[in-house]
Amino acid sequence: MGSSSQIITIHAQAPAKPALGDTCNGCGVCCAAEPCPVSLALLWPHQAPCRALIWSDSAQRYLCGMVSEPARFLRWLPPSMNAAASRLFKRWIAANTACDADVALTE
């Protein structure tokens, strides 16, 4: 099998990618490299970076827009369902748990 490479762009102030399995720190590498199951199921087009990847100046990290602001990306979502959708998506992608981006980085 041949190897493939991909160029992703990350905010200059983003934290460094943690080691695989270490605590998520919002580096954004996973969402910049490929869409997650939530994005694949609900957002179109299916592309990288995920269009719901949001940089937070105040937190100095990336956030998942489908967790922090689902109605912004799902215009059909009733406002009364925003909190429930956020909880569901957070659980579905295991947000803020462990790093699962198995990618090699070069600068």
C-alpha positions as CSV (number, residue, x, y, z in Angstrom):
1,M,0.0,0.0,0.0
2,G,1.2,3.5,-0.8
3,S,1.1,6.3,1.7
4,S,-1.0,9.4,1.1
5,S,-0.6,12.9,2.4
6,Q,-2.9,15.7,3.0
7,I,-2.3,19.4,3.8
8,I,-4.5,20.9,6.5
9,T,-4.6,24.5,7.8
10,I,-4.8,25.1,11.5
11,H,-5.0,28.4,13.4
12,A,-1.6,29.7,14.5
13,Q,-2.7,29.8,18.1
14,A,-4.2,26.3,18.2
15,P,-2.8,24.0,20.8
16,A,-0.5,21.3,19.6
17,K,-2.1,18.0,18.7
18,P,-2.0,15.7,21.8
19,A,-0.8,12.1,21.4
20,L,-3.3,9.6,20.3
21,G,-5.4,8.6,23.4
22,D,-4.4,11.7,25.4
23,T,-7.1,14.2,26.5
24,C,-8.6,16.3,23.7
25,N,-7.4,19.9,23.8
26,G,-9.3,21.4,20.9
27,C,-6.4,21.4,18.4
28,G,-8.8,20.9,15.5
29,V,-6.6,18.4,13.6
30,C,-9.3,15.6,13.5
31,C,-12.0,17.9,12.1
32,A,-9.6,19.6,9.7
33,A,-8.5,16.2,8.3
34,E,-11.8,14.4,7.9
35,P,-15.5,14.7,8.6
36,C,-16.8,12.9,11.7
37,P,-19.9,10.7,11.8
38,V,-22.1,13.7,12.7
39,S,-20.8,15.7,9.8
40,L,-21.2,12.8,7.4
41,A,-24.8,12.2,8.5
42,L,-26.0,15.8,8.6
43,L,-23.8,18.2,6.8
44,W,-23.3,18.6,3.1
45,P,-20.9,18.6,1.3
46,H,-18.8,15.9,2.9
47,Q,-15.4,17.5,2.9
48,A,-12.5,18.4,5.0
49,P,-12.2,20.6,6.9
50,C,-15.5,20.1,8.5
51,R,-17.6,23.2,8.0
52,A,-18.7,23.1,11.6
53,L,-15.1,23.5,12.9
54,I,-15.1,26.8,14.7
55,W,-12.1,28.7,16.1
56,S,-12.8,30.3,19.5
57,D,-10.7,33.4,20.1
58,S,-11.7,33.5,23.8
59,A,-10.9,29.8,24.4
60,Q,-7.9,29.7,22.1
61,R,-9.0,26.4,20.7
62,Y,-11.3,24.8,18.2
63,L,-14.9,23.9,19.0
64,C,-17.3,21.6,17.2
65,G,-20.1,23.8,16.0
66,M,-22.5,20.8,15.9
67,V,-21.9,20.6,19.7
68,S,-21.7,24.3,20.6
69,E,-24.2,25.8,18.1
70,P,-26.1,23.0,16.3
71,A,-28.9,25.3,15.1
72,R,-26.3,27.4,13.2
73,F,-25.6,24.5,11.0
74,L,-29.0,22.7,11.0
75,R,-31.4,25.5,10.1
76,W,-34.3,23.1,10.4
77,L,-33.6,22.4,14.0
78,P,-36.2,23.9,16.3
79,P,-34.7,26.2,19.0
80,S,-36.3,24.0,21.7
81,M,-34.2,21.1,20.4
82,N,-30.8,22.9,20.4
83,A,-29.6,21.7,23.9
84,A,-30.8,18.1,23.3
85,A,-29.0,18.0,19.9
86,S,-25.9,19.4,21.4
87,R,-25.8,16.7,24.1
88,L,-26.5,14.0,21.5
89,F,-23.8,15.1,19.1
90,K,-21.3,15.5,21.9
91,R,-21.9,11.9,22.9
92,W,-22.0,10.6,19.4
93,I,-18.5,12.0,18.6
94,A,-17.1,11.6,22.2
95,A,-16.2,15.3,22.2
96,N,-13.6,16.5,24.7
97,T,-12.7,12.9,25.7
98,A,-9.5,11.4,24.1
99,C,-7.7,12.3,20.9
100,D,-8.6,9.8,18.2
101,A,-6.8,11.6,15.3
102,D,-4.3,9.0,14.2
103,V,-2.4,11.2,11.9
104,A,1.3,12.1,11.6
105,L,2.0,15.8,11.5
106,T,4.9,17.6,9.8
107,E,5.4,21.3,9.7
